[in-house]
Amino acid sequence: MREAEAIGKPIKEASQGYQLRVVQEVLLALLAKEPSHGYQLRARLQLALGPLAEALNAGQVYVTLNRLEKAGLVTSERVGQVDRPDRKVYELTAAGSARVAEWLEDTSWPKPAPAEFHLKLVAAAAAGLADPVRLVDAQRHELLAGLAAAQRAALAEPNESTAGLLLEGVVLRLQADLRWLEACAGYWTATKGRS
Amino acid sequence: MNANESLSRVGPVMRTRGLEKEYGQGEGLVRALDGVDLEVASGETLAVMGPSGCGKSTLLHLLGGLERPSAGEVWLAGRRIDELSEKALARLRRHAIGFVFQAFHLMDELTAVENVEVPALLAGHSPRAARRRAAELLEQVGLTDRAKHLPSALSGGERQRVAIARALSNEPLVVLADEPTGNLDSAATLDVLRLLDSLRSAGQTLLIVTHDSRIAATADRLISMRDGAFVEETRLTRGSSGGLGELAGLEG
């Protein structure tokens, strides 16, 4: 699960941009209402993601649309434009619609995985490799930096912003993780006192 | 004499040396603060975080002259305040410090604008000047249209914004806030965070005691407390958003 790894890794700069995991499903769903072209689809993604869209790989939408066409989930038609190259308008196929319906019904959820960090603390304490409280503090520091970035981005969004809602999700999740780390710090501090 | 004029703005606005506070005695002795050294620079937003009972509220009370330390010193703008007389301390609290509390502490029978006027009236300003100042402050916190409402007719977030306006009335050297978002839902918290951020941009010195990590994350500096002492200090850098995509689960 990616989230679990992300918590433990130092926050890195996105150079190539992220590949949006569910981009296939998202593009198909956006096409469910009416046929559209790549530029329009990309603009809608950008609106939904706000400042997070900057991290997206710019070409991913076009590459994915090509793949979806090869897989028979969309069809495309070239439409001529005055003074500009033709553009491709994509339309959902029956197989594409079925895929969208499946995605909407799917309730799988990216799980946070505290087990990994928990076991790291247990192992570090048992082997005397490192002070678990120090590991917790380092982790807290890392999550706080992430929370700071997310919170500032949220503050910069206007009220009622769709992307603001996404940032709120990031903030609340990090807050929950930080609360758990507080509990870890309490437990391992007390353990040190007893030994 | 205006207390603020006699206070120097050179050096840290607020400073403590070896601050200690004990409650009770004998078997029941509780050491709430155990040797705290602190410096708050002018214009800085400092967050103090820690679990309940770690001593963070005690620290705020000592800094604001609401309680006296068992040992150690508290300095405000170059002047030692922990040895002042009750009368001098009360005057200092009125003129140089703005307080914001979790439970708002507004007067229920006064309207929003009347609540905000109180500090200016206590400081000896004319009713007209106090009203003008209160109207300005309510505008600053975005509540001009709520000026004539009683606190009971305001939402939690609006009440806290009124309380913040009141805290700013006498242009305090420092605003001390104790869990300012403790009673607020997520949306109201965001409003208060926006307001605190605008105060920070305007150069207001702020010290916020909280267990809300989202406030802490927007401070310039974060101090973590455990068992009456500082255990960690973090300087939070601004402007980096490199990891946001990963945190939001965007990467594939």
Boltz contact constraints between the chains, C-beta under 6 A:
constraints:
  - contact:
      token1: [A, 6]
      token2: [B, 246]
      max_distance: 6.0
  - contact:
      token1: [A, 11]
      token2: [B, 242]
      max_distance: 6.0
  - contact:
      token1: [A, 11]
      token2: [B, 243]
      max_distance: 6.0
  - contact:
      token1: [A, 13]
      token2: [B, 242]
      max_distance: 6.0
  - contact:
      token1: [A, 14]
      token2: [B, 245]
      max_distance: 6.0
  - contact:
      token1: [A, 18]
      token2: [B, 245]
      max_distance: 6.0
  - contact:
      token1: [A, 18]
      token2: [B, 250]
      max_distance: 6.0
  - contact:
      token1: [A, 18]
      token2: [B, 251]
      max_distance: 6.0
  - contact:
      token1: [A, 19]
      token2: [B, 252]
      max_distance: 6.0
  - contact:
      token1: [A, 20]
      token2: [B, 250]
      max_distance: 6.0
  - contact:
      token1: [A, 21]
      token2: [B, 252]
      max_distance: 6.0
  - contact:
      token1: [A, 52]
      token2: [B, 244]
      max_distance: 6.0
  - contact:
      token1: [A, 52]
      token2: [B, 245]
      max_distance: 6.0
  - contact:
      token1: [A, 52]
      token2: [B, 248]
      max_distance: 6.0
  - contact:
      token1: [A, 55]
      token2: [B, 245]
      max_distance: 6.0
  - contact:
      token1: [A, 110]
      token2: [B, 249]
      max_distance: 6.0
  - contact:
      token1: [A, 137]
      token2: [B, 232]
      max_distance: 6.0
  - contact:
      token1: [A, 141]
      token2: [B, 234]
      max_distance: 6.0
  - contact:
      token1: [A, 144]
      token2: [B, 217]
      max_distance: 6.0
  - contact:
      token1: [A, 146]
      token2: [B, 243]
      max_distance: 6.0
  - contact:
      token1: [A, 146]
      token2: [B, 247]
      max_distance: 6.0
  - contact:
      token1: [A, 147]
      token2: [B, 213]
      max_distance: 6.0
  - contact:
      token1: [A, 147]
      token2: [B, 217]
      max_distance: 6.0
  - contact:
      token1: [A, 148]
      token2: [B, 217]
      max_distance: 6.0
  - contact:
      token1: [A, 148]
      token2: [B, 236]
      max_distance: 6.0
  - contact:
      token1: [A, 149]
      token2: [B, 240]
      max_distance: 6.0
  - contact:
      token1: [A, 149]
      token2: [B, 241]
      max_distance: 6.0
  - contact:
      token1: [A, 149]
      token2: [B, 244]
      max_distance: 6.0
  - contact:
      token1: [A, 151]
      token2: [B, 214]
      max_distance: 6.0
  - contact:
      token1: [A, 151]
      token2: [B, 217]
      max_distance: 6.0
  - contact:
      token1: [A, 151]
      token2: [B, 218]
      max_distance: 6.0
  - contact:
      token1: [A, 153]
      token2: [B, 241]
      max_distance: 6.0
  - contact:
      token1: [A, 155]
      token2: [B, 194]
      max_distance: 6.0
  - contact:
      token1: [A, 155]
      token2: [B, 197]
      max_distance: 6.0
  - contact:
      token1: [A, 170]
      token2: [B, 247]
      max_distance: 6.0
  - contact:
      token1: [A, 170]
      token2: [B, 248]
      max_distance: 6.0
  - contact:
      token1: [A, 171]
      token2: [B, 214]
      max_distance: 6.0
  - contact:
      token1: [A, 175]
      token2: [B, 213]
      max_distance: 6.0
  - contact:
      token1: [A, 178]
      token2: [B, 213]
      max_distance: 6.0
